[in-house]
């Protein structure tokens, strides 16, 4: 038998999963947009922007630039 408590727990779990999924999607979409913008920049400016970023994030973006656009920065 399904109780009200079960439905409440399932609803809360569902809302948390949707929130986490949307957050992950927004993060990925923003990072993709940044990578595309960096690919369009001239190399000097791209290097300056990458130096200002968090080192871990900058490394991930450099990897994306190499994989998707074959740009060595």
N, C-alpha and C positions, 0 to 999 in steps of 0.2 A: 504494500500500500504506500502510495506517495503522499507525504505530508507537506504542509505549508513550509516547513523548515527546508525540506529538500528542494522545493521550487525556488525558495529564496537563495539558497546556496548556488544552485545552477544559474540563476539569473545574475548573481554577483560575479560568478566565475566567467560567464559569457561576456559581461560588460568589461571586465578586466582584460580578457583576451582580445576583444575588439579594440580597446584603448591601446594596448601594447602593439597590436598589429598596425593600427593607424599611425602611431608614433614611429614605428620602424619604417613604414612606407614614406612618411614625410621626411625622415632623416635621409633615406636613400635618394629620394627625389631631389632634395636640396644638394646633396653631394654630387649627384649627376649633373645638375645645373652648374655647379662650381667648376667641375672638371671640363665641361664644354666651354665655359667662359675662359678658363685658363688656356685651353687649346687654341683659342682664337687670339690670345695675347701674343705680343712680341716676346722673345726669350728673356730679355733683361727684366721686363716688368713682371713676367711670370715668376722668375726667380725671386724677385723682391717680395712678391705676395706669398710665395711658398715659405720664405724665411720667417715671415711674421706668424705663420700658423704653428700650432702645437706640433712638435716633431713626429708624433705617431700619426696624426692626421695628414701631415705633409707627406710622409712616406706612403701612406695609402693612396693619396692623390697622385703622387708620382708614378706609382704602380699602375693606376688606372690610365694615366696619360700614355704610358708605354704600351699597355695592352690594347687600348682602344684606338689610339691615334698614332702610335709608333713615334712619339715625341720623347726625346731624351732631354731631360731638364736637370 
